[in-house]
Amino acid sequence: FFDVVLAGFFSGIAVTTFSAQYTQGELIHVANLSQPSIIFSSVQASSTVLKVKDQLKREPKIIIINQHENYKGCQSVENFISENVSKDFNIDEYQPVPVNVKDDVALILYSSGTTGLPKGVMLTHLNINTVHAVQVDGRYSLDVNPCIAFHPFCHTAGLSLTIRTVLFGSYVLVMVKFDPHVYLRTIRDYRIESLQLVPAVAQFLAQTNLLEKYDMSSVTSVMCASAPLLKHTEEELRKRFKVPIVKQRYGMTETTIGFMGHSVSGEYPLGSIGSVFPSVSVKIVDIQTGEALGPFETGEICCRTPMVMKGYINNPRATQEMIDVDGWLHTGDVGYYDSCYRFFLVDRIKDLIKCKGLQVAPLELETLLLSHPKILDCGVIGVPNERYGEVPMAFIVQTRGENLSEQEVEKFIADQVAPYKQLRGGVRFVSQIPRNPSGKVLRRFLRDEVKKLKSNL
């Protein structure tokens, strides 16, 4: 797939990425946003593409990338190249197509869809160049050693990791699907020094007994991104891998990738998402008034940087809601910074629970819940309450073999928080917590579950 991405960069053609996990409905939605003229697909993913192609606003040509011969009416990539590349083509004389780096779109990626349908994020050549210029900055440079990639390559995390690796002349060991034994064995066998994690994998590594079976002594650096890392998880990873810090990055698809993180030489307390990167301005503003706030005052995180997207494709209204007239991107995340300008993430604005006029951050309660040895995973949402407005409700995945009661969970939280933060909405035990590929809790599915429960009463 990455050959296609690089070809797009060199040819000045915008490339969009689709997940092989998309359902037919999801694929129709994103394809109708970007309307590609050509879709490069594997044989394995082509069945979904073939089923929906007649339902798209623009019917694409489908090229199969892992087949030598044409397949089910689709052209093989070898035949496509032979038809479109001149026989006297000389790679040594080739020059990339000139682009307007500020305005020309290089990639169209899709927002995580945690609050609704994904939107198409248009990233320019300048956006991508700025990100990777920061990554070679000595103060914020990422490890350039070989690494293992299990991230979705249709997502900004997987793409950026691959682009950076190519730039630095290193290599990526690709895992099609995360498998604990394969992952740990690969670290051992290839003497991997740098781990690039997402919170779900970080949490697994902080809890599993499998580390005792594999030699992890090569690991000198651990980084986590894509979603907030819980404090106790970070602390456990430091101990297990004997690293002084678990580096974090904070950003979003709309900012190409991270725009703040841990510097090489900085000191950061547990829970900090780091400092602002070069070429980036950040401010914390009051959620109601928009007034800029000072240290230790909680508000919305806003940023202004050449990393900010050009906009959402075919959605000017959503673009205007995201980026104000002064160029500040409003992240929708709540956070604050300390006296040393180290930033901390509190939660999503839309996820905050309004209880008796006070705000409760689900992430705070989830952090506490996951410190309980009998809780494997959890998600917290606000549910309507006539007396309080909204109250927190917890969905719990128990550690295998354990048997928790609702009352135990409620008391565990009640003993550690103010009364308005208690789990007055109740506790529900489930087999798994819905998360997107980046590890973020899909709270809308938890809310849907509550609606189903009420409708069945």
C-alpha positions in Angstrom: 0.0 0.0 0.0 2.8 2.4 0.9 4.1 2.4 -2.7 0.8 4.0 -3.7 1.2 6.7 -1.0 4.7 7.5 -2.1 3.6 7.6 -5.8 0.9 10.1 -4.9 3.5 12.3 -3.2 5.8 12.2 -6.2 3.0 12.7 -8.7 1.2 15.5 -7.0 -2.0 13.3 -6.7 -4.0 13.3 -3.5 -4.2 9.9 -1.9 -7.0 8.7 0.5 -6.8 5.7 2.7 -9.6 3.2 3.5 -9.6 0.6 6.2 -9.9 -3.1 5.2 -12.2 -3.4 8.2 -14.8 -1.0 6.9 -18.3 -2.4 6.5 -20.1 -1.8 3.2 -21.9 1.2 4.7 -18.7 2.7 6.1 -16.9 2.3 2.8 -19.7 3.9 0.8 -19.7 6.9 3.2 -15.9 7.6 3.1 -15.6 6.9 -0.7 -18.5 9.3 -1.4 -16.6 12.0 0.6 -13.4 11.7 -1.4 -14.7 10.2 -4.6 -11.5 8.5 -5.8 -11.0 7.8 -9.5 -8.8 4.7 -8.7 -8.9 2.3 -5.7 -5.9 0.1 -5.1 -7.0 -3.0 -3.1 -5.7 -6.3 -2.0 -7.5 -9.5 -3.1 -8.7 -10.0 0.4 -10.4 -6.5 0.7 -11.7 -6.4 -2.9 -14.9 -8.2 -2.2 -16.3 -5.3 -0.2 -15.1 -2.8 -2.8 -16.7 -4.8 -5.7 -20.0 -5.0 -3.8 -20.3 -1.2 -3.3 -18.7 0.3 -6.4 -22.1 0.7 -8.2 -23.4 2.7 -5.2 -20.7 5.3 -5.3 -21.1 8.8 -6.6 -18.1 8.2 -8.8 -17.4 4.7 -10.0 -13.7 4.0 -9.5 -11.3 1.8 -11.4 -10.1 -1.0 -9.1 -6.5 -2.2 -9.2 -5.5 -5.3 -7.4 -2.1 -4.9 -5.7 -1.2 -8.5 -4.8 -2.2 -10.4 -7.9 -0.1 -10.9 -11.0 -3.1 -11.4 -13.3 -6.4 -9.5 -13.6 -8.9 -10.6 -11.0 -12.7 -10.6 -11.2 -12.8 -7.8 -13.8 -10.2 -5.8 -11.9 -6.8 -5.0 -13.4 -3.6 -6.3 -11.7 -1.1 -3.6 -10.6 1.5 -5.1 -12.9 -0.8 -4.7 -15.9 -1.8 -1.2 -14.7 1.9 -0.2 -14.6 2.7 -1.7 -18.0 -0.1 0.3 -19.5 0.7 3.6 -17.9 4.5 3.7 -17.7 6.5 4.3 -20.9 9.0 1.6 -21.8 11.8 4.2 -22.1 11.1 5.5 -18.6 14.4 6.2 -16.7 14.2 6.3 -13.0 17.5 8.2 -12.7 16.1 11.1 -14.7 12.7 11.2 -13.0 11.7 14.5 -11.3 8.7 14.7 -9.0 5.7 16.7 -10.2 5.9 20.3 -8.7 3.2 21.1 -6.2 2.0 24.1 -4.2 3.0 22.8 -0.8 0.6 25.1 1.1 -2.5 24.4 -0.9 -2.2 21.1 -2.7 -3.7 18.2 -0.8 -1.4 15.2 -0.3 -3.5 13.0 1.9 -7.2 12.6 2.8 -7.5 10.7 6.0 -10.6 10.2 8.1 -11.4 11.5 11.6 -11.8 8.8 14.2 -15.6 9.0 14.3 -15.8 8.8 18.1 -18.9 11.2 18.0 -20.4 10.4 14.7 -19.6 9.6 11.1 -16.0 10.1 10.0 -15.1 13.3 8.2 -12.5 13.5 5.4 -9.4 15.5 6.7 -7.4 17.2 3.9 -3.7 17.3 4.7 -1.4 19.4 2.5 2.2 18.7 1.6 3.1 21.6 4.0 1.3 19.8 6.8 3.2 16.6 6.3 6.6 18.4 5.7 6.2 20.4 8.9 5.5 17.3 11.0 8.6 15.5 9.8 10.7 18.6 10.1 9.8 18.6 13.8 10.7 15.0 14.1 14.3 15.6 13.0 14.6 18.4 15.5 17.1 17.3 18.1 14.9 18.4 21.0 11.9 16.3 20.0 13.4 13.7 17.7 11.8 10.3 17.8 13.8 7.1 17.9 14.8 6.1 14.4 15.7 2.5 15.2 13.6 -0.3 13.6 10.2 -0.7 15.2 7.1 -2.9 15.2 4.0 -1.5 13.6 0.6 -2.9 14.4 -1.2 0.4 13.9 -3.8 0.8 11.2 -1.9 2.1 8.2 -5.0 3.9 7.0 -4.7 6.1 10.1 -2.3 9.0 10.6 -0.3 7.1 13.3 0.6 4.2 11.0 1.2 6.4 8.0 3.4 8.8 9.9 5.4 6.0 11.4 6.1 4.5 8.0 7.0 7.9 6.4 9.4 8.7 9.2 11.0 5.3 8.9 11.6 5.8 5.2 13.0 9.3 5.8 15.5 8.0 8.3 16.5 4.9 6.3 15.3 2.5 8.9 12.7 -0.3 8.6 9.3 -1.3 10.0 8.3 -4.8 11.1 4.6 -5.0 10.2 2.1 -7.0 12.2 -1.2 -7.5 10.3 -2.9 -8.1 13.6 -1.6 -7.6 17.2 -0.7 -11.0 18.7 1.0 -10.8 22.2 3.3 -13.7 21.7 4.4 -12.7 18.2 4.9 -9.1 19.4 7.1 -10.0 22.4 9.0 -12.7 20.4 9.7 -10.1 17.7 11.1 -7.6 20.3 13.3 -10.4 21.6 14.5 -11.7 18.3 15.1 -8.4 16.5 16.5 -6.7 19.7 13.9 -3.9 19.3 14.9 -0.7 21.2 11.9 1.5 20.7 8.3 0.6 21.4 5.6 2.6 19.7 2.3 1.9 21.5 -1.3 2.8 21.7 -3.1 2.8 25.1 -4.8 -0.6 24.7 -1.4 -2.3 24.0 0.3 -0.2 26.8 -2.4 -1.4 29.2 -1.8 -5.0 28.2 1.9 -4.8 28.6 1.4 -3.2 32.0 -0.7 -6.1 33.2 0.4 -9.3 31.4 2.6 -12.0 33.0 4.0 -12.8 29.5 6.9 -10.4 29.9 8.6 -12.8 32.2 8.9 -15.3 29.4 10.7 -13.0 26.9 14.0 -11.1 27.1 13.0 -7.4 27.0 16.4 -6.0 27.9 16.9 -4.4 24.4 14.1 -1.9 25.1 15.4 1.6 25.9 12.5 3.8 24.9 8.7 3.5 25.2 6.3 5.9 23.5 2.5 6.0 23.6 0.1 8.1 21.5 -3.4 8.1 19.9 -5.3 8.4 23.2 -4.6 9.4 26.8 -2.4 7.0 28.8 -3.6 6.4 32.3 -1.1 7.3 35.1 -0.9 3.9 36.7 -0.3 2.3 33.3 2.6 4.7 32.6 4.1 4.0 36.1 3.9 0.3 35.6 5.5 0.5 32.1 8.4 2.5 33.6 9.0 -0.2 36.1 8.7 -3.2 33.8 10.8 -1.9 31.0 13.2 0.0 33.3 12.9 3.3 31.3 13.0 6.7 33.0 9.9 7.9 31.2 7.1 6.8 28.9 7.1 9.4 26.1 3.7 10.7 25.1 2.5 12.6 22.0 -0.7 14.6 21.7 -2.5 15.5 18.5 -5.2 14.5 16.2 -5.8 13.7 12.5 -6.8 17.3 12.0 -3.3 18.4 13.1 -1.6 15.7 10.9 -0.3 14.0 14.0 1.1 15.2 17.4 1.7 18.9 18.0 3.0 18.4 21.5 4.9 15.8 23.4 7.9 14.9 25.6 11.2 16.5 24.6 14.4 14.4 24.8 15.8 16.2 27.8 12.7 17.5 29.6 11.4 16.2 32.9 7.7 15.4 33.0 5.4 14.4 35.9 3.1 11.4 35.5 0.2 12.2 33.3 1.8 15.0 31.3 1.3 14.9 27.5 4.4 17.0 27.1 5.4 20.5 25.8 4.5 22.4 22.6 6.5 21.4 19.5 8.4 24.0 17.4 6.2 25.9 14.9 3.2 25.4 17.2 1.3 27.9 19.3 -1.1 26.6 22.0 -3.6 28.3 24.3 -6.1 27.2 26.9 -9.4 29.0 26.6 -12.5 29.2 28.8 -15.1 26.8 27.4 -17.9 29.4 27.8 -16.3 32.7 27.1 -13.3 31.8 24.9 -11.0 33.9 27.2 -7.4 32.7 27.3 -6.5 31.1 30.7 -3.3 30.9 32.7 -1.4 28.1 34.4 -3.5 25.4 36.2 -6.7 26.8 34.8 -8.7 24.1 32.9 -10.2 24.9 29.5 -10.2 23.9 25.9 -6.9 23.2 24.1 -6.5 25.3 21.0 -3.5 25.3 18.6 -2.3 27.2 15.6 0.4 25.7 13.4 1.3 24.8 9.8 0.4 21.2 10.9 -3.4 22.2 10.9 -5.4 20.6 8.1 -6.6 22.5 5.1 -10.1 21.5 6.1 -12.8 18.8 5.9 -13.5 17.7 2.3 -16.8 18.9 1.0 -17.8 20.1 4.5 -17.1 23.9 4.9 -19.4 24.2 7.9 -17.6 21.6 10.0 -14.3 23.2 9.0 -15.5 26.6 10.2 -16.6 25.1 13.5 -13.2 23.5 14.0 -10.9 26.4 12.9 -11.8 29.9 13.8 -11.2 33.1 11.8 -7.8 33.6 13.4 -6.6 30.2 12.4 -6.9 28.6 15.9 -8.0 24.9 15.7 -10.4 24.1 18.6 -9.5 20.5 19.6 -12.6 19.8 21.7 -10.3 18.5 24.4 -10.1 19.9 27.9 -6.7 20.4 29.6 -4.3 22.7 31.4 -0.6 23.5 31.7 1.6 24.0 34.7 4.1 26.7 35.6 6.7 25.0 33.4 4.4 24.9 30.4 3.9 21.2 30.6 0.5 20.2 29.4 -2.1 17.8 30.9 -5.2 16.3 29.2 -8.4 16.1 31.2 -11.1 14.8 28.8 -13.2 15.6 25.7 -15.6 18.5 26.1 -18.5 16.5 24.7 -17.7 13.6 27.2 -17.8 15.8 30.3 -20.6 14.8 32.7 -22.6 17.8 34.1 -23.6 16.8 37.6 -25.3 19.5 39.7 -23.7 22.2 37.7 -20.2 20.6 38.2 -18.1 18.9 35.6 -17.0 15.3 35.9 -14.3 13.9 33.6 -15.0 10.3 32.6 -11.2 9.8 32.1 -10.6 10.6 35.8 -13.0 7.9 36.9 -11.7 5.4 34.4 -8.1 6.0 35.7 -9.3 5.1 39.2 -11.3 2.1 38.1 -8.4 0.6 36.2 -6.2 0.8 39.3 -8.5 -1.9 40.8 -6.8 -5.3 40.4 -10.1 -7.0 39.5 -11.0 -4.6 36.6 -9.4 -5.3 33.2 -11.1 -2.5 31.2 -13.8 0.1 31.7 -15.7 3.0 30.2 -17.7 5.8 31.9 -20.5 7.9 30.5 -23.1 10.4 31.9 -26.7 9.3 32.1 -29.7 11.5 32.6 -30.9 12.0 36.2 -33.9 14.1 37.4 -32.2 15.3 40.5 -28.6 15.8 39.4 -29.0 16.5 35.6 -26.4 13.8 34.7 -24.6 11.2 36.8 -21.7 8.9 36.0 -22.3 5.3 35.0 -19.5 2.7 34.6 -19.2 -0.2 32.2 -16.8 -2.8 33.6 -14.8 -5.7 32.1 -13.7 -7.9 35.0 -10.3 -9.6 35.1 -10.7 -13.2 34.1 -11.6 -15.4 37.1 -12.6 -12.5 39.3 -16.1 -11.8 40.6 -16.9 -8.2 41.4 -20.3 -6.8 42.6 -21.8 -3.4 41.6 -21.6 -2.4 45.2 -17.9 -3.1 45.4 -17.2 -0.9 42.4 -19.4 1.9 43.6 -17.7 1.9 47.0 -14.2 1.7 45.5 -15.0 5.0 43.7 -17.0 6.6 46.5 -14.0 6.2 48.9 -11.8 8.3 46.5 -13.9 11.0 45.0 -16.2 13.9 45.9 -19.9 13.0 46.2 -20.9 14.5 42.8 -18.4 12.2 41.0 -19.8 9.0 42.5 -21.2 6.3 40.2 -24.8 7.2 40.9 -25.8 6.0 37.4 -24.8 2.5 38.4 -22.4 -0.2 37.2 -22.9 -2.6 34.3 -20.6 -5.6 33.6 -19.8 -6.3 29.9 -17.5 -8.6 27.9 -15.7 -5.7 26.2 -15.5 -1.9 25.9 -16.0 -0.6 22.4 -13.0 1.2 21.1 -11.8 2.6 17.8 -8.5 1.3 16.2 -6.6 4.0 18.1 -7.9 2.8 21.5 -10.3 5.6 22.2 -13.5 4.6 24.1 -16.5 4.8 21.7 -18.9 6.3 24.3 -21.7 6.7 21.8 -22.0 2.9 21.7 -22.2 2.8 25.5 -24.9 5.4 25.4 -26.8 3.3 22.8 -26.5 0.4 25.2 -28.2 2.5 28.0 -31.0 3.4 25.6 -31.5 -0.3 24.8 -31.7 -1.2 28.5 -34.3 1.5 29.1 -36.4 0.5 26.1 -36.5 -3.1 27.4 -37.8 -2.1 30.8 
